[in-house]
Amino acid sequence: MSKLTEELSNHGCDMKVTLERFLGDEDFYEKCLREMLNDSSFEELGKAIEANDVKAAFESAHTLKGLAANMGLDPMLDIVVELVEPLRNGILDGMDVIYLKLMEEKKEYDALCLKLVRAEEKRPFFEEKR
């Protein structure tokens, strides 16, 4: 197990099952994780909640639910589920608080990935957006 997947396991992610889904290819998993953490759905969800657009908020939350599930990010998935079901039923009340909770969780993953350096390439896991 790589340092990253070990850290994710320590954070509550089921990396054993997740890596089976990725056929044990940790490099591919890391590439997908980079893409997932940079997905526009995080920002789109916040904008939709702010604009009281329940349909757009649901679509973004549902996308994130699938991404978090596929990536094995169970702590993040638990938070996203708190968003998806009320949004599915047209409820926006309180979603801003849960969204902030989601973004705090995302920051933890971002920070974890930024501090880890891929040993074989000696470069940061992913570059920060500017």
C-alpha positions as CSV (number, residue, x, y, z in Angstrom):
1,M,0.0,0.0,0.0
2,S,1.3,3.4,-0.9
3,K,1.8,6.2,1.6
4,L,-1.3,7.9,0.2
5,T,-3.6,4.9,0.4
6,E,-2.2,4.1,3.9
7,E,-3.1,7.7,5.0
8,L,-6.6,7.4,3.4
9,S,-7.1,4.1,5.3
10,N,-6.1,5.9,8.5
11,H,-8.7,8.6,7.7
12,G,-11.5,6.0,7.5
13,C,-11.5,5.1,3.8
14,D,-11.8,1.4,2.9
15,M,-8.8,1.2,0.6
16,K,-8.7,-2.6,0.5
17,V,-12.1,-2.7,-1.3
18,T,-11.4,0.4,-3.3
19,L,-8.1,-0.8,-4.7
20,E,-9.8,-4.0,-5.7
21,R,-12.1,-1.8,-7.8
22,F,-9.0,-0.3,-9.4
23,L,-7.5,-3.7,-10.0
24,G,-4.7,-2.9,-7.5
25,D,-3.4,-0.1,-9.7
26,E,-2.5,2.6,-7.1
27,D,-1.1,4.9,-9.7
28,F,-4.4,4.9,-11.6
29,Y,-6.2,5.4,-8.3
30,E,-4.0,8.4,-7.5
31,K,-4.7,9.9,-10.9
32,C,-8.4,9.5,-10.5
33,L,-8.3,11.0,-7.0
34,R,-6.5,14.0,-8.3
35,E,-9.3,14.4,-10.9
36,M,-12.0,13.9,-8.4
37,L,-10.7,16.4,-5.9
38,N,-10.5,19.0,-8.7
39,D,-14.0,18.2,-10.0
40,S,-16.2,21.3,-10.7
41,S,-19.1,19.7,-8.9
42,F,-17.8,20.9,-5.5
43,E,-18.0,24.6,-6.7
44,E,-21.2,24.1,-8.6
45,L,-22.9,22.6,-5.6
46,G,-22.0,25.6,-3.5
47,K,-23.3,28.0,-6.2
48,A,-26.5,26.1,-6.6
49,I,-27.2,26.1,-2.9
50,E,-26.5,29.8,-2.7
51,A,-28.8,30.4,-5.6
52,N,-31.5,28.2,-4.1
53,D,-31.4,26.0,-7.3
54,V,-32.5,22.7,-5.8
55,K,-32.3,20.9,-9.2
56,A,-28.7,22.0,-9.9
57,A,-27.7,21.3,-6.3
58,F,-29.1,17.8,-6.4
59,E,-27.3,17.1,-9.7
60,S,-24.0,18.2,-8.3
61,A,-24.5,16.4,-5.0
62,H,-25.5,13.2,-6.8
63,T,-22.3,13.4,-9.0
64,L,-20.2,13.9,-5.9
65,K,-21.9,10.9,-4.2
66,G,-20.9,8.7,-7.1
67,L,-17.4,10.0,-7.1
68,A,-16.9,9.7,-3.4
69,A,-18.3,6.1,-3.4
70,N,-16.1,5.0,-6.3
71,M,-13.0,6.5,-4.8
72,G,-13.8,4.9,-1.4
73,L,-13.8,8.2,0.4
74,D,-16.3,6.9,3.0
75,P,-16.1,9.9,5.4
76,M,-16.9,12.3,2.5
77,L,-19.6,10.0,1.1
78,D,-21.4,10.1,4.5
79,I,-21.5,13.8,4.3
80,V,-22.7,13.9,0.6
81,V,-25.5,11.5,1.5
82,E,-26.7,14.1,4.0
83,L,-27.1,16.4,1.0
84,V,-28.4,14.1,-1.7
85,E,-31.5,12.8,0.0
86,P,-33.0,16.1,1.2
87,L,-32.2,17.7,-2.2
88,R,-33.8,14.8,-4.0
89,N,-37.0,15.8,-2.0
90,G,-36.6,19.5,-2.9
91,I,-35.3,20.5,0.5
92,L,-32.7,23.2,0.6
93,D,-33.0,24.3,4.3
94,G,-29.8,23.6,6.2
95,M,-27.9,22.4,3.1
96,D,-25.5,25.3,3.3
97,V,-24.3,24.0,6.7
98,I,-23.8,20.5,5.4
99,Y,-22.1,21.9,2.3
100,L,-19.6,23.7,4.6
101,K,-19.0,20.4,6.4
102,L,-18.4,18.8,3.0
103,M,-15.9,21.4,2.0
104,E,-14.0,21.0,5.3
105,E,-13.7,17.3,4.6
106,K,-12.5,18.1,1.1
107,K,-9.9,20.4,2.6
108,E,-8.6,17.5,4.7
109,Y,-8.2,15.3,1.6
110,D,-6.5,18.2,-0.3
111,A,-4.1,18.8,2.6
112,L,-3.3,15.1,2.8
113,C,-2.6,14.9,-0.9
114,L,-0.5,18.1,-1.0
115,K,1.8,17.0,1.8
116,L,2.5,13.6,0.2
117,V,5.1,13.5,-2.5
118,R,5.1,10.7,-5.1
119,A,8.5,9.1,-4.3
120,E,9.1,7.8,-7.8
121,E,8.5,11.2,-9.4
122,K,9.6,13.6,-6.7
123,R,6.7,16.0,-7.4
124,P,3.6,17.1,-5.5
125,F,0.6,14.8,-5.8
126,F,-1.3,17.6,-7.5
127,E,-0.8,21.2,-8.2
128,E,-2.9,23.8,-6.4
129,K,-5.3,25.7,-8.5
130,R,-4.4,29.3,-9.0
